[in-house]
Amino acid sequence: MSSVRVAHAYDFGTYAVMKSLLESEGMLVIDMAFGSHISIAGADQGYYLQVRATDQGRARTLLWQNSLAKYLLQEQS
């Protein structure tokens, strides 16, 4: 199963809302939550939303339609 990251949030609340939205539409959200310690320089802080590659387009559209476009990551080709 191939997966892709579609969105990133800096707080867990936003991550949970996006995850719940996608799961309510039947998409599998692979738990990819990272929460680095704030004092670590260069750490990847925040939470990534990762879905199956086949759900990427649908997930991006759903997040965009629900005013969550600012959290979308650029599509990778």
mmCIF file of the N, C-alpha and C atoms, coordinates in Angstrom:
data_MODEL
# 
_entry.id   MODEL 
# 
loop_
_atom_site.group_PDB 
_atom_site.id 
_atom_site.type_symbol 
_atom_site.label_atom_id 
_atom_site.label_alt_id 
_atom_site.label_comp_id 
_atom_site.label_asym_id 
_atom_site.label_entity_id 
_atom_site.label_seq_id 
_atom_site.pdbx_PDB_ins_code 
_atom_site.Cartn_x 
_atom_site.Cartn_y 
_atom_site.Cartn_z 
_atom_site.occupancy 
_atom_site.B_iso_or_equiv 
_atom_site.pdbx_formal_charge 
_atom_site.auth_seq_id 
_atom_site.auth_comp_id 
_atom_site.auth_asym_id 
_atom_site.auth_atom_id 
_atom_site.pdbx_PDB_model_num 
ATOM 1   N N  . MET A 1 1  ? 0.843   -1.178 0.000  1.00 0.00 ? 1  MET A N  1 
ATOM 2   C CA . MET A 1 1  ? 0.000   0.000  0.000  1.00 0.00 ? 1  MET A CA 1 
ATOM 3   C C  . MET A 1 1  ? 0.888   1.240  0.000  1.00 0.00 ? 1  MET A C  1 
ATOM 4   N N  . SER A 1 2  ? 0.745   2.047  -1.012 1.00 0.00 ? 2  SER A N  1 
ATOM 5   C CA . SER A 1 2  ? 1.494   3.286  -1.123 1.00 0.00 ? 2  SER A CA 1 
ATOM 6   C C  . SER A 1 2  ? 0.715   4.401  -0.431 1.00 0.00 ? 2  SER A C  1 
ATOM 7   N N  . SER A 1 3  ? 1.424   5.280  0.257  1.00 0.00 ? 3  SER A N  1 
ATOM 8   C CA . SER A 1 3  ? 0.750   6.371  0.957  1.00 0.00 ? 3  SER A CA 1 
ATOM 9   C C  . SER A 1 3  ? 1.459   7.690  0.687  1.00 0.00 ? 3  SER A C  1 
ATOM 10  N N  . VAL A 1 4  ? 0.728   8.791  0.890  1.00 0.00 ? 4  VAL A N  1 
ATOM 11  C CA . VAL A 1 4  ? 1.269   10.132 0.677  1.00 0.00 ? 4  VAL A CA 1 
ATOM 12  C C  . VAL A 1 4  ? 0.796   11.051 1.792  1.00 0.00 ? 4  VAL A C  1 
ATOM 13  N N  . ARG A 1 5  ? 1.615   12.035 2.088  1.00 0.00 ? 5  ARG A N  1 
ATOM 14  C CA . ARG A 1 5  ? 1.225   13.075 3.043  1.00 0.00 ? 5  ARG A CA 1 
ATOM 15  C C  . ARG A 1 5  ? 0.441   14.131 2.270  1.00 0.00 ? 5  ARG A C  1 
ATOM 16  N N  . VAL A 1 6  ? -0.705  14.521 2.798  1.00 0.00 ? 6  VAL A N  1 
ATOM 17  C CA . VAL A 1 6  ? -1.520  15.511 2.097  1.00 0.00 ? 6  VAL A CA 1 
ATOM 18  C C  . VAL A 1 6  ? -1.644  16.833 2.842  1.00 0.00 ? 6  VAL A C  1 
ATOM 19  N N  . ALA A 1 7  ? -1.442  16.820 4.156  1.00 0.00 ? 7  ALA A N  1 
ATOM 20  C CA . ALA A 1 7  ? -1.623  18.049 4.923  1.00 0.00 ? 7  ALA A CA 1 
ATOM 21  C C  . ALA A 1 7  ? -0.719  18.049 6.150  1.00 0.00 ? 7  ALA A C  1 
ATOM 22  N N  . HIS A 1 8  ? -0.522  19.251 6.701  1.00 0.00 ? 8  HIS A N  1 
ATOM 23  C CA . HIS A 1 8  ? 0.309   19.428 7.895  1.00 0.00 ? 8  HIS A CA 1 
ATOM 24  C C  . HIS A 1 8  ? -0.335  20.483 8.785  1.00 0.00 ? 8  HIS A C  1 
ATOM 25  N N  . ALA A 1 9  ? -0.409  20.190 10.067 1.00 0.00 ? 9  ALA A N  1 
ATOM 26  C CA . ALA A 1 9  ? -0.936  21.149 11.042 1.00 0.00 ? 9  ALA A CA 1 
ATOM 27  C C  . ALA A 1 9  ? 0.055   21.275 12.187 1.00 0.00 ? 9  ALA A C  1 
ATOM 28  N N  . TYR A 1 10 ? 0.117   22.461 12.779 1.00 0.00 ? 10 TYR A N  1 
ATOM 29  C CA . TYR A 1 10 ? 1.032   22.674 13.894 1.00 0.00 ? 10 TYR A CA 1 
ATOM 30  C C  . TYR A 1 10 ? 0.418   22.300 15.233 1.00 0.00 ? 10 TYR A C  1 
ATOM 31  N N  . ASP A 1 11 ? -0.900  22.115 15.273 1.00 0.00 ? 11 ASP A N  1 
ATOM 32  C CA . ASP A 1 11 ? -1.524  21.737 16.539 1.00 0.00 ? 11 ASP A CA 1 
ATOM 33  C C  . ASP A 1 11 ? -2.353  20.467 16.365 1.00 0.00 ? 11 ASP A C  1 
ATOM 34  N N  . PHE A 1 12 ? -2.458  19.712 17.439 1.00 0.00 ? 12 PHE A N  1 
ATOM 35  C CA . PHE A 1 12 ? -3.133  18.421 17.380 1.00 0.00 ? 12 PHE A CA 1 
ATOM 36  C C  . PHE A 1 12 ? -4.634  18.568 17.131 1.00 0.00 ? 12 PHE A C  1 
ATOM 37  N N  . GLY A 1 13 ? -5.245  19.641 17.609 1.00 0.00 ? 13 GLY A N  1 
ATOM 38  C CA . GLY A 1 13 ? -6.681  19.848 17.411 1.00 0.00 ? 13 GLY A CA 1 
ATOM 39  C C  . GLY A 1 13 ? -7.054  19.921 15.940 1.00 0.00 ? 13 GLY A C  1 
ATOM 40  N N  . THR A 1 14 ? -6.295  20.695 15.175 1.00 0.00 ? 14 THR A N  1 
ATOM 41  C CA . THR A 1 14 ? -6.549  20.812 13.736 1.00 0.00 ? 14 THR A CA 1 
ATOM 42  C C  . THR A 1 14 ? -6.304  19.481 13.043 1.00 0.00 ? 14 THR A C  1 
ATOM 43  N N  . TYR A 1 15 ? -5.240  18.806 13.430 1.00 0.00 ? 15 TYR A N  1 
ATOM 44  C CA . TYR A 1 15 ? -4.949  17.478 12.877 1.00 0.00 ? 15 TYR A CA 1 
ATOM 45  C C  . TYR A 1 15 ? -6.128  16.537 13.117 1.00 0.00 ? 15 TYR A C  1 
ATOM 46  N N  . ALA A 1 16 ? -6.663  16.538 14.335 1.00 0.00 ? 16 ALA A N  1 
ATOM 47  C CA . ALA A 1 16 ? -7.768  15.640 14.687 1.00 0.00 ? 16 ALA A CA 1 
ATOM 48  C C  . ALA A 1 16 ? -9.027  15.952 13.881 1.00 0.00 ? 16 ALA A C  1 
ATOM 49  N N  . VAL A 1 17 ? -9.300  17.230 13.646 1.00 0.00 ? 17 VAL A N  1 
ATOM 50  C CA . VAL A 1 17 ? -10.469 17.628 12.850 1.00 0.00 ? 17 VAL A CA 1 
ATOM 51  C C  . VAL A 1 17 ? -10.321 17.131 11.412 1.00 0.00 ? 17 VAL A C  1 
ATOM 52  N N  . MET A 1 18 ? -9.148  17.336 10.823 1.00 0.00 ? 18 MET A N  1 
ATOM 53  C CA . MET A 1 18 ? -8.921  16.895 9.442  1.00 0.00 ? 18 MET A CA 1 
ATOM 54  C C  . MET A 1 18 ? -8.991  15.376 9.336  1.00 0.00 ? 18 MET A C  1 
ATOM 55  N N  . LYS A 1 19 ? -8.404  14.684 10.297 1.00 0.00 ? 19 LYS A N  1 
ATOM 56  C CA . LYS A 1 19 ? -8.425  13.220 10.299 1.00 0.00 ? 19 LYS A CA 1 
ATOM 57  C C  . LYS A 1 19 ? -9.859  12.713 10.394 1.00 0.00 ? 19 LYS A C  1 
ATOM 58  N N  . SER A 1 20 ? -10.641 13.291 11.290 1.00 0.00 ? 20 SER A N  1 
ATOM 59  C CA . SER A 1 20 ? -12.034 12.886 11.466 1.00 0.00 ? 20 SER A CA 1 
ATOM 60  C C  . SER A 1 20 ? -12.849 13.126 10.196 1.00 0.00 ? 20 SER A C  1 
ATOM 61  N N  . LEU A 1 21 ? -12.619 14.260 9.549  1.00 0.00 ? 21 LEU A N  1 
ATOM 62  C CA . LEU A 1 21 ? -13.328 14.588 8.314  1.00 0.00 ? 21 LEU A CA 1 
ATOM 63  C C  . LEU A 1 21 ? -13.059 13.550 7.228  1.00 0.00 ? 21 LEU A C  1 
ATOM 64  N N  . LEU A 1 22 ? -11.799 13.196 7.037  1.00 0.00 ? 22 LEU A N  1 
ATOM 65  C CA . LEU A 1 22 ? -11.453 12.221 6.004  1.00 0.00 ? 22 LEU A CA 1 
ATOM 66  C C  . LEU A 1 22 ? -11.981 10.835 6.351  1.00 0.00 ? 22 LEU A C  1 
ATOM 67  N N  . GLU A 1 23 ? -11.880 10.452 7.609  1.00 0.00 ? 23 GLU A N  1 
ATOM 68  C CA . GLU A 1 23 ? -12.381 9.141  8.019  1.00 0.00 ? 23 GLU A CA 1 
ATOM 69  C C  . GLU A 1 23 ? -13.897 9.053  7.892  1.00 0.00 ? 23 GLU A C  1 
ATOM 70  N N  . SER A 1 24 ? -14.595 10.175 8.089  1.00 0.00 ? 24 SER A N  1 
ATOM 71  C CA . SER A 1 24 ? -16.054 10.163 7.942  1.00 0.00 ? 24 SER A CA 1 
ATOM 72  C C  . SER A 1 24 ? -16.473 9.919  6.494  1.00 0.00 ? 24 SER A C  1 
ATOM 73  N N  . GLU A 1 25 ? -15.544 10.152 5.567  1.00 0.00 ? 25 GLU A N  1 
ATOM 74  C CA . GLU A 1 25 ? -15.797 9.901  4.148  1.00 0.00 ? 25 GLU A CA 1 
ATOM 75  C C  . GLU A 1 25 ? -15.244 8.547  3.705  1.00 0.00 ? 25 GLU A C  1 
ATOM 76  N N  . GLY A 1 26 ? -14.843 7.727  4.670  1.00 0.00 ? 26 GLY A N  1 
ATOM 77  C CA . GLY A 1 26 ? -14.400 6.372  4.376  1.00 0.00 ? 26 GLY A CA 1 
ATOM 78  C C  . GLY A 1 26 ? -12.940 6.218  3.994  1.00 0.00 ? 26 GLY A C  1 
ATOM 79  N N  . MET A 1 27 ? -12.151 7.258  4.187  1.00 0.00 ? 27 MET A N  1 
ATOM 80  C CA . MET A 1 27 ? -10.729 7.177  3.851  1.00 0.00 ? 27 MET A CA 1 
ATOM 81  C C  . MET A 1 27 ? -9.927  6.687  5.050  1.00 0.00 ? 27 MET A C  1 
ATOM 82  N N  . LEU A 1 28 ? -8.926  5.890  4.771  1.00 0.00 ? 28 LEU A N  1 
ATOM 83  C CA . LEU A 1 28 ? -8.011  5.435  5.805  1.00 0.00 ? 28 LEU A CA 1 
ATOM 84  C C  . LEU A 1 28 ? -6.954  6.510  6.015  1.00 0.00 ? 28 LEU A C  1 
ATOM 85  N N  . VAL A 1 29 ? -6.856  7.004  7.242  1.00 0.00 ? 29 VAL A N  1 
ATOM 86  C CA . VAL A 1 29 ? -5.812  7.966  7.583  1.00 0.00 ? 29 VAL A CA 1 
ATOM 87  C C  . VAL A 1 29 ? -4.755  7.221  8.378  1.00 0.00 ? 29 VAL A C  1 
ATOM 88  N N  . ILE A 1 30 ? -3.561  7.208  7.838  1.00 0.00 ? 30 ILE A N  1 
ATOM 89  C CA . ILE A 1 30 ? -2.452  6.511  8.486  1.00 0.00 ? 30 ILE A CA 1 
ATOM 90  C C  . ILE A 1 30 ? -1.866  7.453  9.524  1.00 0.00 ? 30 ILE A C  1 
ATOM 91  N N  . ASP A 1 31 ? -1.827  7.013  10.765 1.00 0.00 ? 31 ASP A N  1 
ATOM 92  C CA . ASP A 1 31 ? -1.320  7.882  11.829 1.00 0.00 ? 31 ASP A CA 1 
ATOM 93  C C  . ASP A 1 31 ? 0.137   8.234  11.584 1.00 0.00 ? 31 ASP A C  1 
ATOM 94  N N  . MET A 1 32 ? 0.368   9.494  11.277 1.00 0.00 ? 32 MET A N  1 
ATOM 95  C CA . MET A 1 32 ? 1.713   10.016 11.040 1.00 0.00 ? 32 MET A CA 1 
ATOM 96  C C  . MET A 1 32 ? 1.899   11.274 11.861 1.00 0.00 ? 32 MET A C  1 
ATOM 97  N N  . ALA A 1 33 ? 1.514   11.250 13.110 1.00 0.00 ? 33 ALA A N  1 
ATOM 98  C CA . ALA A 1 33 ? 1.600   12.441 13.944 1.00 0.00 ? 33 ALA A CA 1 
ATOM 99  C C  . ALA A 1 33 ? 2.992   12.559 14.548 1.00 0.00 ? 33 ALA A C  1 
ATOM 100 N N  . PHE A 1 34 ? 3.627   13.691 14.318 1.00 0.00 ? 34 PHE A N  1 
ATOM 101 C CA . PHE A 1 34 ? 4.924   13.977 14.921 1.00 0.00 ? 34 PHE A CA 1 
ATOM 102 C C  . PHE A 1 34 ? 4.750   15.159 15.856 1.00 0.00 ? 34 PHE A C  1 
ATOM 103 N N  . GLY A 1 35 ? 5.305   15.088 17.011 1.00 0.00 ? 35 GLY A N  1 
ATOM 104 C CA . GLY A 1 35 ? 5.265   16.209 17.938 1.00 0.00 ? 35 GLY A CA 1 
ATOM 105 C C  . GLY A 1 35 ? 6.634   16.366 18.569 1.00 0.00 ? 35 GLY A C  1 
ATOM 106 N N  . SER A 1 36 ? 7.491   17.101 17.924 1.00 0.00 ? 36 SER A N  1 
ATOM 107 C CA . SER A 1 36 ? 8.858   17.264 18.411 1.00 0.00 ? 36 SER A CA 1 
ATOM 108 C C  . SER A 1 36 ? 8.904   18.263 19.555 1.00 0.00 ? 36 SER A C  1 
ATOM 109 N N  . HIS A 1 37 ? 9.925   18.145 20.362 1.00 0.00 ? 37 HIS A N  1 
ATOM 110 C CA . HIS A 1 37 ? 10.120  19.093 21.455 1.00 0.00 ? 37 HIS A CA 1 
ATOM 111 C C  . HIS A 1 37 ? 10.475  20.444 20.860 1.00 0.00 ? 37 HIS A C  1 
ATOM 112 N N  . ILE A 1 38 ? 9.869   21.504 21.373 1.00 0.00 ? 38 ILE A N  1 
ATOM 113 C CA . ILE A 1 38 ? 10.020  22.825 20.777 1.00 0.00 ? 38 ILE A CA 1 
ATOM 114 C C  . ILE A 1 38 ? 11.446  23.366 20.847 1.00 0.00 ? 38 ILE A C  1 
ATOM 115 N N  . SER A 1 39 ? 12.250  22.898 21.788 1.00 0.00 ? 39 SER A N  1 
ATOM 116 C CA . SER A 1 39 ? 13.593  23.455 21.923 1.00 0.00 ? 39 SER A CA 1 
ATOM 117 C C  . SER A 1 39 ? 14.618  22.792 21.005 1.00 0.00 ? 39 SER A C  1 
ATOM 118 N N  . ILE A 1 40 ? 14.207  21.807 20.237 1.00 0.00 ? 40 ILE A N  1 
ATOM 119 C CA . ILE A 1 40 ? 15.139  21.125 19.343 1.00 0.00 ? 40 ILE A CA 1 
ATOM 120 C C  . ILE A 1 40 ? 15.212  21.891 18.021 1.00 0.00 ? 40 ILE A C  1 
ATOM 121 N N  . ALA A 1 41 ? 16.353  22.480 17.757 1.00 0.00 ? 41 ALA A N  1 
ATOM 122 C CA . ALA A 1 41 ? 16.520  23.274 16.539 1.00 0.00 ? 41 ALA A CA 1 
ATOM 123 C C  . ALA A 1 41 ? 16.412  22.382 15.309 1.00 0.00 ? 41 ALA A C  1 
ATOM 124 N N  . GLY A 1 42 ? 15.641  22.830 14.349 1.00 0.00 ? 42 GLY A N  1 
ATOM 125 C CA . GLY A 1 42 ? 15.508  22.096 13.100 1.00 0.00 ? 42 GLY A CA 1 
ATOM 126 C C  . GLY A 1 42 ? 14.581  20.903 13.164 1.00 0.00 ? 42 GLY A C  1 
ATOM 127 N N  . ALA A 1 43 ? 13.906  20.721 14.273 1.00 0.00 ? 43 ALA A N  1 
ATOM 128 C CA . ALA A 1 43 ? 12.997  19.580 14.401 1.00 0.00 ? 43 ALA A CA 1 
ATOM 129 C C  . ALA A 1 43 ? 11.770  19.787 13.522 1.00 0.00 ? 43 ALA A C  1 
ATOM 130 N N  . ASP A 1 44 ? 11.213  18.707 13.057 1.00 0.00 ? 44 ASP A N  1 
ATOM 131 C CA . ASP A 1 44 ? 10.010  18.730 12.224 1.00 0.00 ? 44 ASP A CA 1 
ATOM 132 C C  . ASP A 1 44 ? 8.805   18.771 13.157 1.00 0.00 ? 44 ASP A C  1 
ATOM 133 N N  . GLN A 1 45 ? 8.352   19.966 13.488 1.00 0.00 ? 45 GLN A N  1 
ATOM 134 C CA . GLN A 1 45 ? 7.295   20.114 14.481 1.00 0.00 ? 45 GLN A CA 1 
ATOM 135 C C  . GLN A 1 45 ? 5.931   20.160 13.823 1.00 0.00 ? 45 GLN A C  1 
ATOM 136 N N  . GLY A 1 46 ? 4.992   19.451 14.395 1.00 0.00 ? 46 GLY A N  1 
ATOM 137 C CA . GLY A 1 46 ? 3.641   19.451 13.890 1.00 0.00 ? 46 GLY A CA 1 
ATOM 138 C C  . GLY A 1 46 ? 3.148   18.045 13.609 1.00 0.00 ? 46 GLY A C  1 
ATOM 139 N N  . TYR A 1 47 ? 2.053   17.972 12.871 1.00 0.00 ? 47 TYR A N  1 
ATOM 140 C CA . TYR A 1 47 ? 1.368   16.707 12.626 1.00 0.00 ? 47 TYR A CA 1 
ATOM 141 C C  . TYR A 1 47 ? 1.048   16.583 11.143 1.00 0.00 ? 47 TYR A C  1 
ATOM 142 N N  . TYR A 1 48 ? 1.414   15.454 10.564 1.00 0.00 ? 48 TYR A N  1 
ATOM 143 C CA . TYR A 1 48 ? 1.156   15.194 9.150  1.00 0.00 ? 48 TYR A CA 1 
ATOM 144 C C  . TYR A 1 48 ? -0.036  14.276 8.992  1.00 0.00 ? 48 TYR A C  1 
ATOM 145 N N  . LEU A 1 49 ? -0.841  14.550 7.979  1.00 0.00 ? 49 LEU A N  1 
ATOM 146 C CA . LEU A 1 49 ? -1.974  13.710 7.622  1.00 0.00 ? 49 LEU A CA 1 
ATOM 147 C C  . LEU A 1 49 ? -1.557  12.888 6.413  1.00 0.00 ? 49 LEU A C  1 
ATOM 148 N N  . GLN A 1 50 ? -1.573  11.588 6.550  1.00 0.00 ? 50 GLN A N  1 
ATOM 149 C CA . GLN A 1 50 ? -1.121  10.693 5.485  1.00 0.00 ? 50 GLN A CA 1 
ATOM 150 C C  . GLN A 1 50 ? -2.251  9.743  5.113  1.00 0.00 ? 50 GLN A C  1 
ATOM 151 N N  . VAL A 1 51 ? -2.491  9.618  3.800  1.00 0.00 ? 51 VAL A N  1 
ATOM 152 C CA . VAL A 1 51 ? -3.558  8.753  3.287  1.00 0.00 ? 51 VAL A CA 1 
ATOM 153 C C  . VAL A 1 51 ? -2.993  7.838  2.198  1.00 0.00 ? 51 VAL A C  1 
ATOM 154 N N  . ARG A 1 52 ? -3.801  6.877  1.783  1.00 0.00 ? 52 ARG A N  1 
ATOM 155 C CA . ARG A 1 52 ? -3.399  6.028  0.652  1.00 0.00 ? 52 ARG A CA 1 
ATOM 156 C C  . ARG A 1 52 ? -3.227  6.898  -0.588 1.00 0.00 ? 52 ARG A C  1 
ATOM 157 N N  . ALA A 1 53 ? -2.286  6.537  -1.422 1.00 0.00 ? 53 ALA A N  1 
ATOM 158 C CA . ALA A 1 53 ? -2.034  7.309  -2.643 1.00 0.00 ? 53 ALA A CA 1 
ATOM 159 C C  . ALA A 1 53 ? -3.286  7.397  -3.512 1.00 0.00 ? 53 ALA A C  1 
ATOM 160 N N  . THR A 1 54 ? -4.096  6.349  -3.506 1.00 0.00 ? 54 THR A N  1 
ATOM 161 C CA . THR A 1 54 ? -5.320  6.349  -4.320 1.00 0.00 ? 54 THR A CA 1 
ATOM 162 C C  . THR A 1 54 ? -6.368  7.325  -3.785 1.00 0.00 ? 54 THR A C  1 
ATOM 163 N N  . ASP A 1 55 ? -6.254  7.739  -2.531 1.00 0.00 ? 55 ASP A N  1 
ATOM 164 C CA . ASP A 1 55 ? -7.202  8.684  -1.924 1.00 0.00 ? 55 ASP A CA 1 
ATOM 165 C C  . ASP A 1 55 ? -6.692  10.121 -1.943 1.00 0.00 ? 55 ASP A C  1 
ATOM 166 N N  . GLN A 1 56 ? -5.508  10.341 -2.470 1.00 0.00 ? 56 GLN A N  1 
ATOM 167 C CA . GLN A 1 56 ? -4.892  11.658 -2.405 1.00 0.00 ? 56 GLN A CA 1 
ATOM 168 C C  . GLN A 1 56 ? -5.774  12.764 -2.990 1.00 0.00 ? 56 GLN A C  1 
ATOM 169 N N  . GLY A 1 57 ? -6.248  12.595 -4.198 1.00 0.00 ? 57 GLY A N  1 
ATOM 170 C CA . GLY A 1 57 ? -7.069  13.617 -4.843 1.00 0.00 ? 57 GLY A CA 1 
ATOM 171 C C  . GLY A 1 57 ? -8.345  13.905 -4.083 1.00 0.00 ? 57 GLY A C  1 
ATOM 172 N N  . ARG A 1 58 ? -9.010  12.860 -3.664 1.00 0.00 ? 58 ARG A N  1 
ATOM 173 C CA . ARG A 1 58 ? -10.255 13.010 -2.904 1.00 0.00 ? 58 ARG A CA 1 
ATOM 174 C C  . ARG A 1 58 ? -10.012 13.706 -1.570 1.00 0.00 ? 58 ARG A C  1 
ATOM 175 N N  . ALA A 1 59 ? -8.923  13.332 -0.886 1.00 0.00 ? 59 ALA A N  1 
ATOM 176 C CA . ALA A 1 59 ? -8.596  13.935 0.408  1.00 0.00 ? 59 ALA A CA 1 
ATOM 177 C C  . ALA A 1 59 ? -8.293  15.421 0.250  1.00 0.00 ? 59 ALA A C  1 
ATOM 178 N N  . ARG A 1 60 ? -7.496  15.764 -0.755 1.00 0.00 ? 60 ARG A N  1 
ATOM 179 C CA . ARG A 1 60 ? -7.152  17.168 -0.983 1.00 0.00 ? 60 ARG A CA 1 
ATOM 180 C C  . ARG A 1 60 ? -8.405  17.990 -1.310 1.00 0.00 ? 60 ARG A C  1 
ATOM 181 N N  . THR A 1 61 ? -9.275  17.439 -2.153 1.00 0.00 ? 61 THR A N  1 
ATOM 182 C CA . THR A 1 61 ? -10.506 18.139 -2.516 1.00 0.00 ? 61 THR A CA 1 
ATOM 183 C C  . THR A 1 61 ? -11.395 18.351 -1.299 1.00 0.00 ? 61 THR A C  1 
ATOM 184 N N  . LEU A 1 62 ? -11.550 17.327 -0.487 1.00 0.00 ? 62 LEU A N  1 
ATOM 185 C CA . LEU A 1 62 ? -12.397 17.415 0.702  1.00 0.00 ? 62 LEU A CA 1 
ATOM 186 C C  . LEU A 1 62 ? -11.862 18.453 1.691  1.00 0.00 ? 62 LEU A C  1 
ATOM 187 N N  . LEU A 1 63 ? -10.571 18.471 1.914  1.00 0.00 ? 63 LEU A N  1 
ATOM 188 C CA . LEU A 1 63 ? -9.992  19.464 2.822  1.00 0.00 ? 63 LEU A CA 1 
ATOM 189 C C  . LEU A 1 63 ? -10.166 20.872 2.255  1.00 0.00 ? 63 LEU A C  1 
ATOM 190 N N  . TRP A 1 64 ? -9.954  21.035 0.959  1.00 0.00 ? 64 TRP A N  1 
ATOM 191 C CA . TRP A 1 64 ? -10.116 22.339 0.312  1.00 0.00 ? 64 TRP A CA 1 
ATOM 192 C C  . TRP A 1 64 ? -11.562 22.822 0.421  1.00 0.00 ? 64 TRP A C  1 
ATOM 193 N N  . GLN A 1 65 ? -12.518 21.931 0.175  1.00 0.00 ? 65 GLN A N  1 
ATOM 194 C CA . GLN A 1 65 ? -13.938 22.292 0.229  1.00 0.00 ? 65 GLN A CA 1 
ATOM 195 C C  . GLN A 1 65 ? -14.396 22.662 1.637  1.00 0.00 ? 65 GLN A C  1 
ATOM 196 N N  . ASN A 1 66 ? -13.655 22.246 2.642  1.00 0.00 ? 66 ASN A N  1 
ATOM 197 C CA . ASN A 1 66 ? -14.024 22.526 4.027  1.00 0.00 ? 66 ASN A CA 1 
ATOM 198 C C  . ASN A 1 66 ? -13.122 23.588 4.661  1.00 0.00 ? 66 ASN A C  1 
ATOM 199 N N  . SER A 1 67 ? -12.618 24.488 3.830  1.00 0.00 ? 67 SER A N  1 
ATOM 200 C CA . SER A 1 67 ? -11.817 25.642 4.266  1.00 0.00 ? 67 SER A CA 1 
ATOM 201 C C  . SER A 1 67 ? -10.546 25.259 5.017  1.00 0.00 ? 67 SER A C  1 
ATOM 202 N N  . LEU A 1 68 ? -9.947  24.139 4.638  1.00 0.00 ? 68 LEU A N  1 
ATOM 203 C CA . LEU A 1 68 ? -8.706  23.687 5.266  1.00 0.00 ? 68 LEU A CA 1 
ATOM 204 C C  . LEU A 1 68 ? -7.546  23.686 4.271  1.00 0.00 ? 68 LEU A C  1 
ATOM 205 N N  . ALA A 1 69 ? -7.695  24.457 3.193  1.00 0.00 ? 69 ALA A N  1 
ATOM 206 C CA . ALA A 1 69 ? -6.689  24.479 2.126  1.00 0.00 ? 69 ALA A CA 1 
ATOM 207 C C  . ALA A 1 69 ? -5.331  24.975 2.607  1.00 0.00 ? 69 ALA A C  1 
ATOM 208 N N  . LYS A 1 70 ? -5.307  25.838 3.607  1.00 0.00 ? 70 LYS A N  1 
ATOM 209 C CA . LYS A 1 70 ? -4.020  26.376 4.060  1.00 0.00 ? 70 LYS A CA 1 
ATOM 210 C C  . LYS A 1 70 ? -3.126  25.312 4.695  1.00 0.00 ? 70 LYS A C  1 
ATOM 211 N N  . TYR A 1 71 ? -3.694  24.154 5.015  1.00 0.00 ? 71 TYR A N  1 
ATOM 212 C CA . TYR A 1 71 ? -2.915  23.068 5.608  1.00 0.00 ? 71 TYR A CA 1 
ATOM 213 C C  . TYR A 1 71 ? -2.413  22.057 4.575  1.00 0.00 ? 71 TYR A C  1 
ATOM 214 N N  . LEU A 1 72 ? -2.860  22.183 3.331  1.00 0.00 ? 72 LEU A N  1 
ATOM 215 C CA . LEU A 1 72 ? -2.467  21.229 2.292  1.00 0.00 ? 72 LEU A CA 1 
ATOM 216 C C  . LEU A 1 72 ? -0.995  21.374 1.934  1.00 0.00 ? 72 LEU A C  1 
ATOM 217 N N  . LEU A 1 73 ? -0.350  20.254 1.722  1.00 0.00 ? 73 LEU A N  1 
ATOM 218 C CA . LEU A 1 73 ? 1.030   20.246 1.246  1.00 0.00 ? 73 LEU A CA 1 
ATOM 219 C C  . LEU A 1 73 ? 1.013   20.279 -0.273 1.00 0.00 ? 73 LEU A C  1 
ATOM 220 N N  . GLN A 1 74 ? 2.095   20.747 -0.872 1.00 0.00 ? 74 GLN A N  1 
ATOM 221 C CA . GLN A 1 74 ? 2.179   20.737 -2.327 1.00 0.00 ? 74 GLN A CA 1 
ATOM 222 C C  . GLN A 1 74 ? 2.218   19.300 -2.812 1.00 0.00 ? 74 GLN A C  1 
ATOM 223 N N  . GLU A 1 75 ? 1.519   19.052 -3.916 1.00 0.00 ? 75 GLU A N  1 
ATOM 224 C CA . GLU A 1 75 ? 1.515   17.702 -4.490 1.00 0.00 ? 75 GLU A CA 1 
ATOM 225 C C  . GLU A 1 75 ? 2.902   17.368 -5.010 1.00 0.00 ? 75 GLU A C  1 
ATOM 226 N N  . GLN A 1 76 ? 3.297   16.123 -4.770 1.00 0.00 ? 76 GLN A N  1 
ATOM 227 C CA . GLN A 1 76 ? 4.582   15.653 -5.279 1.00 0.00 ? 76 GLN A CA 1 
ATOM 228 C C  . GLN A 1 76 ? 4.342   14.818 -6.523 1.00 0.00 ? 76 GLN A C  1 
ATOM 229 N N  . SER A 1 77 ? 5.150   15.051 -7.540 1.00 0.00 ? 77 SER A N  1 
ATOM 230 C CA . SER A 1 77 ? 4.969   14.296 -8.783 1.00 0.00 ? 77 SER A CA 1 
ATOM 231 C C  . SER A 1 77 ? 5.909   13.129 -8.853 1.00 0.00 ? 77 SER A C  1 
# 
